[in-house]
Amino acid sequence: MSIEVLVVDDSAVVRQVISKILNKAKDINVYDVASDPVFALGKMEKKWPDIIVLDIEMPRMDGITFLRKIMIDRPTPVVICSSLAVKGTELSLNALAAGAVDIITKPELGIKGFLEDAEKQIQHTVRNAAKANVSTRDAKLIRSVKTKPPEENILPDLTGMSKTTDRVIAIGTSTGGVQALEVVLTALPRTCPGIVIVQHMPEKFTEAFANRLNSICAIEVIEARSGDRIIPGRALIAPGGKHIEVERSGAQYITRVFSGPAVNRHCPSVDVLFRSVAKHVKQNATGIIMTGMGDDGAQGLLAMQSAGAQTIAQDEASCVVFGMPKEAIKLGAVNFEISLDQIADKI
């Protein structure tokens, strides 16, 4: 059976080109297109798609409002097709937080040529989205942005607490990770150990993603730079397009951010982070592998376990895509397999 796709975009060129690209694949069928969400809802009353390819900025109803509506009414895998402009970056992150599975980034100019050049990527993205378990997402995964807790709930500056910097939490995630990380990080107090995160995400997205999380979490969340200290109450997110490692500097742990070739098809790579933690942090670390497509992080988690670290995998029932955790479990690299809502407590 083919994957039935509905394309929703106000650009006739985009609708035409995406339909042509997807219909080239034998296992994908674009059964209809719509110029905005209002038209799309009418078409979906007659036939509900397996996948929706969705623009964000459209007339009558914006894509994020439409996305939230269908995620509440009838959760369906959605792939965002959006620009990487600064405004588009924020909107795309909001779409991921609202339940979108993945993003196809398109330029402001030369869209037709870009889409044609990215044919295989677009087909691959739609196939992966079809495997997503979006029904696991409950209200807390699509809630609106909250405010940061009152100042009295936030501890004083912790940079001088060198004796507490010997614990490191390393987290790796991909598809579905934007929502999952929000669930975990918003539940953590400022007294939690320092955290280093790899979320598979393009350049320009990670800074906006970190800023968004920082605005709703009690802990500090920032995009990592080389030399950043890993301290209690702080989460450091690897920049898109760069790897991140953890290194020891005297009694402290710091990050090293650097450019390099993709590992397991990803940059940043979870394996790169986990292997560095296995080498430098050893038994003082906890490794957590969460929802995501593929096997990035499985070997690195095994290295952490062999070095004495505690290792955790998100369970299948709460994963959007049970790929990365499954591969780590198959390797015997996981000490605990737990649901998403238990991970913050475990940390």
N, C-alpha and C positions, 0 to 999 in steps of 0.2 A: 504493500500500500504506500502511496505517495504522501509526503508531508504537505498538507493543504495550507496555503499561505494567503493572508490578506495584507496588501500593501496600502498604508495610509500616509499620504504625503500631498501637500498642496502644489508641488511642482509636477507638472505633466511629464517633464523630461525624466525626473527621478522615477516616477511610477513606471514609465515605459522601459527605462534601462534596467531597473531592478527586476521587473517582471521577465524581461528577456533573459537576463543572467540566470535567474533561478529556474526558469523553465528549460534551460539547457540541461540541467541535471535530471536524470531519469527518475530520481526518487523525490523530486520536489515539484509542486504544481501551484502556481499563483492562480487561484480560482477567481479572484476579483481584486479590484483596486478602489480606493476612495480618496477624494480630495480633502476631506476633513473628517474628524471623529463623528460628527452628526450623521453624515452619509454612511460612515462605517457601521454605526450602530444599527441602522436600517438594514444593511446587508447582512449583519451578523444575526439578525432575527430569523433570517431564512436559512443561513448556514454558518455554523460557528467554526472559525479557523483553528488549526493546530498551532500555528505561529502567526503573530502579527509583527510586521515590519513597520515601525512607527516614527514619524517625524515629531518634533517637539513644538515648534512655533507654527501654528496653523490658525486659520480663521474659525470663528464661532465657538470652538472649544480647543484649548491647548492640549498638547499630547499628554502632559503629566496628569491633568484632571481626568482625561479619558483613561489613562493607565490605572489610576487609583480606583476609578469606578469599576473597571472590569476585574481588578484584583480582589475587590470586595464581592462583586456579584458572581463572578465565575473565573477564578484564577487561570490565566492562560500565559504561556511563554511569550514574551515580548522582546524584540530586538529593536533598540533605538538606532535610527539613522540620522545623525546630527552633526552639526558643524563643531569644530574645535576652537571657535572664537572664545574669548574670555567669558562672555555672557553665556555662550553655549555650554562651556565647561560646567558652570554652576548648575545650569538647567539639566544637563546630562547626569550629574551627580544626584540631583534631586530625583531624576527618573530611576536611577539604580536603587536609591533608597526606597522609592515607591514600589519596587518589585520587578523592574526590567532585568532580564537575564544577561544581556550583553549590549555592546555598543559598536556600531560601524561608524567610524569617524569620516566625515566628508569635508572637503575644503569649501571655502566661500566661492571660489572661482574654479572653472574647469571641472565641474561635478561629473559631467557625462564621461569625460575621459578617465577620471579617477575611478568611477564605478566600474567601467569596462576593464581597467587594469587590475582591479581588485576582485575579479570574478571568482577565483577559487576561494579567497578569504570569505567572501559573502556567502557562498554556498556552504562552506565549512561552518560558519557561524550559525546559520539557520539549522543545519543538522545537529549541532551541539545543543542549541536551544530546545530542539524537539525532545531532547533527553532530560530536560530540567524538570525537577519535581516541585513546581511552583505551588502545589497544594499545601506544602508544609508551611507556607508563610501565613502567620496569623496577624492580628491587628498590630502587635508590637513591631512587626517588621515593616509596616507601611504607615506608621504614625507620622505626624508632622513634626517639624523641628521643635525641640523643647528648649527651655532656657537653662543656663548654667545654674547650679545650686547656689544659694546665698553664700556670701563670703564667710560667714561663721562656720560653714561646713568644710572650708578649705584650710588645710594646715599651713603653717608658715613655710618659708623657703626651706627646702630639704637638701640644698646643694652641699651643706657641710656635714651631712650624715654619712661619712665614708664607711662606717661599719655596716651599713645596711645595703651597700652597693654590690654585695657578693651574690645576689640572687638575680637571675635573668630569665624572663619569660620570652620565648621565641615563638612567633605565630606565623603560619603560612596558609594562605587561602587564595582562591581564584573566583570562579563563577559563583555568584550568590554571596560572596564575601563582604560586599558593601553593607548589605543588610545584617549579616551575621556579626560583623565586627561592631556595628552599632549596638546590637543587643548585648554583646559582651562588655564593651568598653563603658557604656552608660551605666552598667551595674557595678563598676569598680570604684572603691574609695581611694582617696589620695594616699593611703597607706599601703597600697598594693606594690609588689615589686616592679622594677623597671621592665618595660616591654619593648621588644623590637619586632616589627611586622613587615612581612612581604605580602602585599596584595597585588596580584597581576593587574596592572593598570597602565594605560599609555602615559607618555609625558604630558605635562600640564594638568593632568587630572589629580595627581597625588597631593599637590599643595592645597588645592581647593578642597579635596577630600579631608585632609588633615585639619584644615581650618573649620570645616563643617563639624567634624567630630569634636574639636576643641570647644566649640560653642555650646555643645549639649552634654559634655562629660564633666564630671568632677575632677578627673585627672587631666593633666596637660597632654595634648596630642599635637605633634608637630611633624613636618616633613624633615627627615633626617639629613644632616650634613656630616662630613668627616670631622671627627673629633668631638661630636656630641657625647656628653656623659649619659650613661644609662643609670637613672636614679629612681627611687620610689616615687610613684605618682606621675610618672612620665611615660608616654608611649611614642616611639619613634617609627615613622612609616617610611619605607624605602622609596626614593624618588622613582617615578616612571622612567624607564630607559637606562637605569643604573643599578648595579648590584650593591648589596650591603653586607658587611661582615662585622662581627663583634671581635674586638681585640682587648687585651689586658694592658693597662697602664698603671703600674704600681698596684695600689689597692683598689683601683677603679676599673670599670669596664667602659669602653668607648666604642663608637662606631667608625667604620671606614667605608666611605661611599666612593665608588669608582666605576668608570666605564669599562665595558668588556663585552665579549661575544655572548650571545644568548646561550643559556644552559637549559637543556630540556625545552628548547624553543621559547624560553622566557628570559627577559631582562627587565626587572630584577627576577632572580630565581630563588625559590625557597630552599633548594638544595645548597646553594652558595651560603646562605645565612646559616642553615642548620649545621653544616659542616664546620663553619668557623666557631659556632657555639660549642660543638663537640670538642674542638681542639683547645679552646681557651677557657671555657667555663666549666665543662665536664659535669660533675655531679651537682654543681650549684645551679643547674639550669632545669627548666621545664620546657619541653617542646610540644606545641599544639598544632595539629594539622586539621584544617577545616574544609568546608565545602569547596569543590573545584573540579574542573575537568582535567584528565591526564594523570601523570604520575610524579610531577615535580614535588620534591620534598620527601618522598618515600625513603630513598637511600640516605638522605641527610638525617632523617629522624632515626633511622637504624644506627647511624654513626653516633648520634646523641645518646641513644639507649645503651650502646656498647661502652660509651664513656661514663656511664653512671647516671645520666639524666633521667628524670621522670618524663614519660611520653604519653600524650593524650591524642585521641582522634574523635572528631565529631561523628555521632552515629548516623546510620543511613536514614533513619526516619526523619531526622531534622535537617538533613543536607538538601540543598537544591540540586546539586550534582554530587553523587557519591563516587567520585573518581579518585582524587588524591588520598582521602582517608582509606578507601578500599585497598589501594595499592600498598599503602603503609602497613595495613593490617595483614595483608597477604605475605609481606616480608617478615612478619613477626616483630615489627618495630614498635608496637603499641602496647603500653601497660594498661591503659584505661580507655574504654570506648564509652562515651557519654553523650547525652543530648545537648543541644545548643544552650538551653536554659540552665544547664548545670556547670558550664565552663567557667563563668565568673566566680562562682563559689569555689571551684577547684583551684583557681588562681589564688 
